[in-house]
Amino acid sequence: MIERRAFLMASVAALALPACTPTRATPARDGETDSAGGKPTARVQGARGPIEIIEDRLGVPHVRAGSLHDAYFGQGYLVARDRLFQIDLDHRRDLGRMAEVFGPGFVAADTAARLFHYRGDLDAELAIVPPDVLECAQGYVAGINARIAELAADPTQLPAEYAILGISPLRWDVRDLARIRGVDTGDADDEVRRARLQAMGMLEIDRVMAPLRPAWKFTVPAGLDVAAVQESDLGILAPSARPVPFDTIQEATPDAAARRADRFAQGSNAWTIAAARSATGRPILANDPHLGIGGFSPRHMVHLTAPGLDVIGAGSPGLPGIMQGHTDRFAFGRTNFHIDQTDLFILRTADGDPERYWHKGEWKRFEIHEDAIAVKGGPAQQVTQRYAGGRPIVSQDPARQRAVALANVGMLPGALMRFAIIAINLATDWPSLHRAFKLHVSPTNFHYADIDGNTGWQTIGFTPRRPRHDGLLPAPGDGDFDWTGLLPVAEMPHVLNPKEGWFASANQLNLPEGYPYGQKIISFEWSDPFRYNRIAEVLRAQPKHRITDSIALQHDVQSLPARALVRLIPTAVSAEAAPAAALLRGWDNGLGADSAAALLYEMVMPELLSGYHALVVPAAARALVPTVNLHDMLESLAAPGALLGAEPMAARDALIDRALVAGWKKALQHGGADPAQWRWGDLHRVEIAHPLASLPGIAAAFPRIDGGRSGGDGFTPMARGVPKRSFRVSHGASYLLVADVGAWDNSRFLLLPGQSADPRSPHYKDFYGRWLAGDMQPLWFSKQAVDANAAARTLLAPARG
């Protein structure tokens, strides 16, 4: 699967940029105070009425407004105050306007970003958005622009990056929320890989890397010439064509094996406990989204209050609304659900006229859009973007009368994901949420618990109907394999008030028993079930679950893969393997920061994966199958069969013995000569740096946040991903929430490293130590609790005139 961030970013590390002394960024004020008690007042453009902002002593802002528009104005204003460069960089990247400030190295990324802009009628798209949702989105954009206008009036208050880089922030337009669809390239590279393996007669070996869940038989679409499929068909999506990433918050690496292994470890956790299973007598909802750790924080906190709205939690900077949190009526959380939302279609183009393609019995012309990309230090570059029925053309080969289109649900009319979170925030109950879900494109397990005691799980996201193929390989683009619409939300897996009294999702295969998969294909690739199985193991053993139990489970470092490995250690091992075997056998399988065995395990398991790969993947397929799936490898070793050779038990034991020997040597290398001094946390550290820290001026203005030791890895409930080339934490739950439904002030949260991206703010890294310690903090919600814990008050007032 192609990672969106790695696809779009290009290197700026070598750019010669001025190093300027940063200035302190503070909100602009006009010196007024209001008549209600001396609150500082800022006159802002775009507000419709007064907006009160109360910041509590943990740095969470509480916005009190007289209208929906102004509540979301407050959110936009605050995220621009705290994270302007972060949202500006993302927005510029999504608009395809990087080259104009960073130079010609970004033209390819800009071209790709613009290829995935919606080219239909934007007015018609905005007309689909419910009026109250559109009003909120307009308020959010206006709030961002109001903060930018403040800074334009006094550039010395701009975040330090702008002076160092010599750039200015972009103003926002609500139409861009409908235009930008995002480069979601999905499993395009997986489809090409499978076709190439089929051409070699080796498709079945793909299962050791990407097992199909549920079990499924590969079927080549009729008319697909697998021998003609090449990596070049990916065009701008190909790994070889991707720009070099400059940011340090990569959730993947250019290495295919590491990218796939990391993807199966990534995800999120959520669980919902019914009142009958809760020690509080009220539902409990817990959620910890696993996103990149190492650069900008992917979540920003806010509490929005207005007539018809009372919601608190964390949003994605630059996206209006709260993604995980609660309203006054219900708590809500989310994890990634797996939906195959993309397909590659191989088009036949006309001989002598490559602008025509064959579709549904006739020659049609590509839709053509010309773009001019402004380039710093040079002339604008003209690019031509082609579409076939709205599907972006990612590659063309006129000599072979061939073009390739990427079908992507995000490019469909009505795919308005950037408005969907607002709609969820405005809902009041389970039925109204289902109306909001119609805008929700991204594949999601949605968790719900309300003050009336109801709990629910609903899978949402645009799911294409594929009546004639399964999406595992490219398909001919002649029209016979086109999508025939989307699966309605009502037909997606869901449950309301399950009899078990709890449910959880951790990106595992979670389709209900009996779900008609053959008629409603959703996906065949799911995350390994280790995190879910551990969560379920704990929850099943707790007849009365407490808030503290959820907090403990979010920080649980029990490793089920480690447990499986220890069970597999042969009774008799070689003398060289004996020290490793003894240390692991006496271990509790917890990946604690102070555990010596955990350090050893993290050295042994990669050696076992590598050895198994060499044993079961033929040499001719290793370039296309660069790694193996951890879960299926452990199952294969537990019940060794013909895949391991003529003597599978002996091969299994020898494989594990070699891994123990090699892992012990690596542990000595990385942990030191004395195993008694080994500590997993000494290697597994939490380091946070500015994404552009390779530039000296940025590095000087934004000091690194580091030193913290961590336990866990990508497969423990406390997910702390381990990249291939280092042991630092690469991803995990930077935001954690446990909601006591109905007794909202009892809810707890964490946010790494803090609210602000400005190192001069007291909230730049105030949560770093708390996060490392798992010291969850109160999320004050009631007016009484907020007022009692207020640290600062500000009034935003409409600009005069």
DOTORVEX-353108 format. One line per field, with one value per residue (C-alpha): residue number from 0; chain; x, y, z. Coordinates in steps of 0.5 Angstrom, whole numbers, plus 500, padded with zeros to 3 digits. Last residue first. Example, Ala and Ser with C-alpha at 12.3 -4.5 7.8 and 13.67 -1.06 7.14 Angstrom:
2
resi (1,0)
chain (A,A)
X (527,525)
Y (498,491)
Z (514,516)
REM end
This chain:
801
resi (800,799,798,797,796,795,794,793,792,791,790,789,788,787,786,785,784,783,782,781,780,779,778,777,776,775,774,773,772,771,770,769,768,767,766,765,764,763,762,761,760,759,758,757,756,755,754,753,752,751,750,749,748,747,746,745,744,743,742,741,740,739,738,737,736,735,734,733,732,731,730,729,728,727,726,725,724,723,722,721,720,719,718,717,716,715,714,713,712,711,710,709,708,707,706,705,704,703,702,701,700,699,698,697,696,695,694,693,692,691,690,689,688,687,686,685,684,683,682,681,680,679,678,677,676,675,674,673,672,671,670,669,668,667,666,665,664,663,662,661,660,659,658,657,656,655,654,653,652,651,650,649,648,647,646,645,644,643,642,641,640,639,638,637,636,635,634,633,632,631,630,629,628,627,626,625,624,623,622,621,620,619,618,617,616,615,614,613,612,611,610,609,608,607,606,605,604,603,602,601,600,599,598,597,596,595,594,593,592,591,590,589,588,587,586,585,584,583,582,581,580,579,578,577,576,575,574,573,572,571,570,569,568,567,566,565,564,563,562,561,560,559,558,557,556,555,554,553,552,551,550,549,548,547,546,545,544,543,542,541,540,539,538,537,536,535,534,533,532,531,530,529,528,527,526,525,524,523,522,521,520,519,518,517,516,515,514,513,512,511,510,509,508,507,506,505,504,503,502,501,500,499,498,497,496,495,494,493,492,491,490,489,488,487,486,485,484,483,482,481,480,479,478,477,476,475,474,473,472,471,470,469,468,467,466,465,464,463,462,461,460,459,458,457,456,455,454,453,452,451,450,449,448,447,446,445,444,443,442,441,440,439,438,437,436,435,434,433,432,431,430,429,428,427,426,425,424,423,422,421,420,419,418,417,416,415,414,413,412,411,410,409,408,407,406,405,404,403,402,401,400,399,398,397,396,395,394,393,392,391,390,389,388,387,386,385,384,383,382,381,380,379,378,377,376,375,374,373,372,371,370,369,368,367,366,365,364,363,362,361,360,359,358,357,356,355,354,353,352,351,350,349,348,347,346,345,344,343,342,341,340,339,338,337,336,335,334,333,332,331,330,329,328,327,326,325,324,323,322,321,320,319,318,317,316,315,314,313,312,311,310,309,308,307,306,305,304,303,302,301,300,299,298,297,296,295,294,293,292,291,290,289,288,287,286,285,284,283,282,281,280,279,278,277,276,275,274,273,272,271,270,269,268,267,266,265,264,263,262,261,260,259,258,257,256,255,254,253,252,251,250,249,248,247,246,245,244,243,242,241,240,239,238,237,236,235,234,233,232,231,230,229,228,227,226,225,224,223,222,221,220,219,218,217,216,215,214,213,212,211,210,209,208,207,206,205,204,203,202,201,200,199,198,197,196,195,194,193,192,191,190,189,188,187,186,185,184,183,182,181,180,179,178,177,176,175,174,173,172,171,170,169,168,167,166,165,164,163,162,161,160,159,158,157,156,155,154,153,152,151,150,149,148,147,146,145,144,143,142,141,140,139,138,137,136,135,134,133,132,131,130,129,128,127,126,125,124,123,122,121,120,119,118,117,116,115,114,113,112,111,110,109,108,107,106,105,104,103,102,101,100,99,98,97,96,95,94,93,92,91,90,89,88,87,86,85,84,83,82,81,80,79,78,77,76,75,74,73,72,71,70,69,68,67,66,65,64,63,62,61,60,59,58,57,56,55,54,53,52,51,50,49,48,47,46,45,44,43,42,41,40,39,38,37,36,35,34,33,32,31,30,29,28,27,26,25,24,23,22,21,20,19,18,17,16,15,14,13,12,11,10,9,8,7,6,5,4,3,2,1,0)
chain (A,A,A,A,A,A,A,A,A,A,A,A,A,A,A,A,A,A,A,A,A,A,A,A,A,A,A,A,A,A,A,A,A,A,A,A,A,A,A,A,A,A,A,A,A,A,A,A,A,A,A,A,A,A,A,A,A,A,A,A,A,A,A,A,A,A,A,A,A,A,A,A,A,A,A,A,A,A,A,A,A,A,A,A,A,A,A,A,A,A,A,A,A,A,A,A,A,A,A,A,A,A,A,A,A,A,A,A,A,A,A,A,A,A,A,A,A,A,A,A,A,A,A,A,A,A,A,A,A,A,A,A,A,A,A,A,A,A,A,A,A,A,A,A,A,A,A,A,A,A,A,A,A,A,A,A,A,A,A,A,A,A,A,A,A,A,A,A,A,A,A,A,A,A,A,A,A,A,A,A,A,A,A,A,A,A,A,A,A,A,A,A,A,A,A,A,A,A,A,A,A,A,A,A,A,A,A,A,A,A,A,A,A,A,A,A,A,A,A,A,A,A,A,A,A,A,A,A,A,A,A,A,A,A,A,A,A,A,A,A,A,A,A,A,A,A,A,A,A,A,A,A,A,A,A,A,A,A,A,A,A,A,A,A,A,A,A,A,A,A,A,A,A,A,A,A,A,A,A,A,A,A,A,A,A,A,A,A,A,A,A,A,A,A,A,A,A,A,A,A,A,A,A,A,A,A,A,A,A,A,A,A,A,A,A,A,A,A,A,A,A,A,A,A,A,A,A,A,A,A,A,A,A,A,A,A,A,A,A,A,A,A,A,A,A,A,A,A,A,A,A,A,A,A,A,A,A,A,A,A,A,A,A,A,A,A,A,A,A,A,A,A,A,A,A,A,A,A,A,A,A,A,A,A,A,A,A,A,A,A,A,A,A,A,A,A,A,A,A,A,A,A,A,A,A,A,A,A,A,A,A,A,A,A,A,A,A,A,A,A,A,A,A,A,A,A,A,A,A,A,A,A,A,A,A,A,A,A,A,A,A,A,A,A,A,A,A,A,A,A,A,A,A,A,A,A,A,A,A,A,A,A,A,A,A,A,A,A,A,A,A,A,A,A,A,A,A,A,A,A,A,A,A,A,A,A,A,A,A,A,A,A,A,A,A,A,A,A,A,A,A,A,A,A,A,A,A,A,A,A,A,A,A,A,A,A,A,A,A,A,A,A,A,A,A,A,A,A,A,A,A,A,A,A,A,A,A,A,A,A,A,A,A,A,A,A,A,A,A,A,A,A,A,A,A,A,A,A,A,A,A,A,A,A,A,A,A,A,A,A,A,A,A,A,A,A,A,A,A,A,A,A,A,A,A,A,A,A,A,A,A,A,A,A,A,A,A,A,A,A,A,A,A,A,A,A,A,A,A,A,A,A,A,A,A,A,A,A,A,A,A,A,A,A,A,A,A,A,A,A,A,A,A,A,A,A,A,A,A,A,A,A,A,A,A,A,A,A,A,A,A,A,A,A,A,A,A,A,A,A,A,A,A,A,A,A,A,A,A,A,A,A,A,A,A,A,A,A,A,A,A,A,A,A,A,A,A,A,A,A,A,A,A,A,A,A,A,A,A,A,A,A,A,A,A,A,A,A,A,A,A,A,A,A,A,A,A,A,A,A,A,A,A,A,A,A,A,A,A,A,A,A,A,A,A,A,A,A,A,A,A,A,A,A,A,A,A,A,A,A,A,A,A,A,A,A,A,A,A,A,A,A,A,A,A,A,A,A,A,A,A,A,A,A,A,A,A,A,A,A,A,A,A,A,A,A,A,A,A,A,A,A,A,A,A,A,A,A,A,A,A)
X (466,469,472,468,470,474,474,480,480,486,487,480,480,474,470,471,469,463,461,462,467,474,478,482,489,492,499,501,508,511,505,505,513,511,505,508,512,509,504,508,509,516,517,511,508,502,497,502,507,503,496,493,486,481,474,471,468,464,459,454,459,466,470,477,481,489,492,499,497,503,508,515,518,526,529,532,533,527,522,519,512,509,502,500,496,502,503,507,512,511,516,518,524,524,530,527,524,528,529,525,529,536,533,529,535,540,535,535,530,524,519,521,523,520,524,521,526,526,534,534,527,529,533,540,544,543,545,552,556,552,545,546,552,550,543,545,549,543,538,543,543,536,534,539,535,528,530,533,527,522,527,527,519,518,522,521,520,518,512,510,507,509,503,506,511,506,501,507,509,501,502,508,507,513,517,520,515,516,524,524,520,525,529,523,520,519,526,529,523,523,530,528,522,526,532,527,524,530,533,526,526,533,530,524,528,532,526,526,522,517,515,511,512,513,520,523,523,526,532,533,533,537,543,542,542,550,550,544,537,533,526,525,523,516,512,517,515,507,508,512,507,502,506,503,505,498,498,491,489,491,487,481,482,482,476,473,470,466,466,473,476,473,476,483,483,479,484,490,486,485,492,495,490,494,492,487,487,482,477,470,467,459,456,461,462,455,456,455,459,460,466,472,478,483,484,484,476,473,466,463,456,456,449,451,447,447,451,454,457,455,448,445,451,449,454,457,455,456,464,467,469,466,467,473,478,481,482,488,489,486,480,475,472,465,460,465,460,465,465,465,466,463,463,458,459,454,452,446,446,441,448,450,456,458,464,465,470,472,474,474,469,464,459,453,455,452,445,447,449,442,439,444,443,445,449,452,459,458,456,462,467,464,465,473,470,466,466,459,461,467,474,475,472,479,479,486,487,492,494,496,496,503,507,502,504,500,501,497,490,486,478,473,470,477,482,488,492,497,502,505,511,511,518,524,526,520,516,509,505,500,495,491,485,484,478,480,476,472,472,466,463,463,470,476,480,482,488,493,491,495,493,487,488,486,485,488,484,487,482,481,477,479,476,479,476,481,479,474,471,465,462,454,449,453,458,464,471,475,475,472,471,474,480,487,489,486,481,481,476,470,463,457,453,445,446,454,460,466,471,478,484,489,491,497,503,508,514,516,510,506,499,496,489,487,480,476,469,465,458,455,454,461,463,462,459,452,453,456,463,466,473,478,485,488,492,499,503,501,503,510,511,509,513,519,519,518,524,522,520,513,510,514,514,521,519,524,521,524,520,516,518,521,516,511,505,507,506,504,504,511,511,509,503,504,504,498,494,487,481,477,479,485,481,485,481,479,480,477,482,487,495,499,506,506,500,504,507,500,502,508,506,511,505,501,507,507,499,500,505,501,495,499,502,495,493,490,493,489,492,487,481,482,476,471,475,478,471,472,477,484,489,496,502,508,515,522,524,527,522,516,518,519,511,509,508,513,509,504,498,499,499,492,490,493,489,482,484,484,477,474,476,473,466,465,466,461,456,457,455,449,447,447,453,450,450,457,458,454,458,464,462,467,474,476,483,487,491,493,497,501,503,505,509,512,514,517,524,523,523,521,516,512,514,509,503,499,493,494,502,500,494,499,504,499,496,503,505,499,499,497,494,492,489,486,483,480,477,474,471,468,464,463,459,455,452,453,460,463,470,474,481,485,492,492,490,484,484,477,475,469,467,463,459,459,467,470,475,478,478,482,479,483,478,477,470,464,465,470,478,481,488,488,491,495,496,503,509,515,520,525,532,533,537,536,535,540,536,539,534,528,527,520,513,507,508,511,505,500,503,503,500)
Y (596,595,588,582,581,575,575,572,568,565,560,557,551,553,556,549,545,549,550,542,539,538,533,531,528,521,520,515,516,518,522,526,527,530,533,540,540,546,548,553,557,559,552,554,548,548,544,539,533,529,529,525,525,523,523,524,531,528,524,522,517,517,518,515,519,518,523,521,514,511,511,512,510,510,503,505,502,498,503,500,503,504,501,501,495,491,490,496,496,497,500,507,512,519,523,528,534,537,545,549,555,552,546,551,555,549,546,539,540,541,536,539,534,529,523,518,513,505,504,505,503,496,496,491,492,484,482,485,486,492,493,495,490,485,485,484,478,475,476,472,466,466,467,461,457,459,457,450,448,450,446,440,440,441,435,435,443,449,450,443,444,447,448,453,455,457,460,465,466,468,473,476,477,476,480,482,479,482,482,476,472,469,467,463,465,460,459,466,469,465,467,474,474,470,475,481,477,476,483,486,479,481,488,485,480,486,489,497,500,494,489,484,477,475,473,466,463,469,469,462,461,467,464,457,459,459,452,449,449,443,444,448,455,456,457,463,466,465,470,475,475,476,482,485,492,495,503,503,497,501,507,503,499,506,508,502,495,491,483,484,478,479,486,483,478,482,487,482,479,486,488,481,481,483,489,487,486,482,488,490,485,485,480,474,477,476,477,470,472,479,482,484,483,487,494,495,495,493,491,491,488,482,483,488,495,497,493,495,492,496,495,501,505,504,500,505,505,500,500,499,492,491,498,497,499,492,490,491,485,484,489,483,483,483,486,491,495,501,502,509,509,507,501,502,500,502,503,506,507,514,518,515,511,510,507,508,503,507,507,515,517,520,525,519,518,525,521,515,520,523,516,514,521,528,530,536,533,528,533,537,531,530,536,535,528,531,525,527,526,521,523,520,513,512,509,510,510,507,508,503,503,500,506,511,509,513,513,516,518,520,517,523,519,518,523,527,532,537,540,547,550,557,560,560,562,559,555,557,551,552,547,544,540,535,530,524,522,516,511,506,500,501,504,505,510,517,522,517,518,514,507,509,507,501,502,498,500,500,500,504,504,497,498,497,500,505,506,511,514,517,520,522,527,533,532,527,526,523,527,534,539,542,539,543,540,534,534,532,533,537,538,542,544,546,553,554,551,548,545,544,540,539,532,530,533,535,531,524,520,518,516,511,513,512,511,509,509,508,507,508,504,506,499,498,491,493,500,498,498,501,499,503,502,505,503,501,494,492,498,498,491,493,499,496,491,496,500,508,508,509,513,519,524,526,530,531,525,524,524,518,516,510,508,508,513,518,512,506,502,503,497,493,489,486,479,480,481,482,480,476,479,474,470,469,465,468,466,472,475,474,474,479,477,469,470,473,466,464,469,465,463,469,472,471,475,481,481,481,486,491,490,491,497,500,498,505,511,516,523,527,530,537,541,541,543,548,551,554,558,559,564,562,563,567,565,567,560,563,568,564,558,563,563,570,575,580,580,585,586,580,576,579,577,570,569,572,567,561,563,565,558,555,559,557,550,551,554,549,544,548,548,541,539,537,544,545,539,543,549,545,542,537,537,534,535,529,530,537,533,529,535,539,533,533,540,540,540,546,551,551,557,556,549,547,549,543,545,539,541,548,546,541,546,551,547,545,553,555,550,554,560,557,552,557,561,555,553,559,560,553,556,563,559,555,561,565,562,559,556,552,552,546,548,544,550,551,556,560,563,568,569,576,576,575,573,574,579,579,585,582,583,582,580,585,583,584,591,588,590,593,593,592,585,580,573,572,569,571,573,568,570,569,563,564,558,555,549,542,539,541,534,532,530,527,520,519,523,518,512,507,500)
Z (521,528,528,531,538,541,548,552,559,562,567,568,573,577,571,567,573,573,566,566,561,565,561,567,566,565,568,563,565,558,557,563,562,555,557,558,552,548,553,556,549,547,544,539,537,542,545,548,547,546,549,555,557,562,563,571,569,564,569,563,560,563,557,557,552,549,544,542,541,537,532,530,537,537,536,529,522,522,525,532,533,540,541,548,546,544,537,535,541,548,553,553,555,554,553,547,545,540,540,535,534,533,529,524,523,522,517,518,523,518,521,528,533,537,540,544,546,545,546,553,554,553,558,559,565,567,560,561,555,552,550,542,541,546,544,537,539,543,537,532,537,538,531,529,534,532,525,527,531,525,520,525,525,518,516,508,508,512,507,508,515,522,526,531,526,521,526,528,521,520,525,523,516,511,508,501,497,490,490,494,488,484,491,493,499,505,508,507,509,515,517,516,521,526,526,526,533,536,537,540,544,547,549,552,556,559,561,564,559,559,554,558,556,563,562,565,558,555,559,559,551,550,554,551,544,543,547,542,544,547,549,543,544,541,547,548,541,542,548,545,539,545,548,554,554,557,557,554,559,565,563,561,568,572,569,572,568,573,570,568,565,558,558,559,554,549,549,548,542,539,540,537,531,525,521,516,508,504,504,503,498,499,495,497,504,506,514,517,523,524,520,525,522,526,526,534,535,542,544,551,554,551,549,544,545,537,532,526,519,513,510,513,511,504,499,494,486,480,480,473,471,464,463,458,464,465,472,476,482,489,487,488,481,477,482,485,489,492,500,502,509,516,520,526,533,539,546,549,557,556,557,550,548,541,537,530,526,520,513,511,506,511,508,509,516,518,517,521,527,527,528,534,538,538,532,531,532,527,522,523,522,515,512,510,508,502,497,494,487,487,487,494,492,488,481,479,471,467,460,454,447,448,444,447,454,459,467,473,469,475,475,473,467,465,467,465,468,463,467,465,469,472,470,476,482,486,482,480,477,471,471,464,465,460,460,456,450,449,444,444,447,454,454,449,450,446,448,445,438,433,436,440,448,452,459,465,471,478,484,490,496,499,506,513,519,522,529,532,538,540,547,547,550,552,546,547,544,538,531,534,528,522,519,519,525,526,532,539,545,547,544,546,540,539,542,542,546,543,547,544,543,538,535,530,534,529,529,532,533,527,529,533,535,543,545,551,552,559,560,566,572,575,575,568,565,566,564,557,556,549,546,542,539,533,527,525,526,519,516,520,517,510,510,513,507,502,504,503,510,513,519,517,522,520,514,508,504,497,492,489,482,484,489,483,484,479,474,477,470,470,475,470,468,461,463,467,461,464,459,465,472,475,481,487,492,499,506,510,511,505,508,505,506,506,502,496,495,492,486,484,476,474,471,477,481,477,477,485,485,481,485,492,488,487,495,497,493,497,495,498,496,496,492,497,503,498,497,504,502,506,506,505,510,508,506,508,511,517,518,517,521,527,528,526,531,528,522,525,521,517,524,525,518,519,525,522,516,521,524,517,515,521,521,514,516,521,516,511,517,519,511,510,505,498,496,497,492,487,487,487,480,478,478,485,486,486,480,484,489,484,480,486,488,482,482,489,487,483,489,496,496,489,489,495,492,490,494,499,500,501,506,510,510,513,518,521,520,524,530,536,534,527,531,536,530,527,533,535,528,529,535,531,526,530,534,540,542,548,546,552,551,553,556,562,567,563,557,557,550,549,543,541,535,528,527,520,522,529,535,540,548,554,560,565,568,564,561,556,556,550,548,541,542,537,540,541,537,540,534,531,529,522,518,511,506,502,500,501,506,502,500,497,500,497,496,503,506,502,504,498,500)
REM end
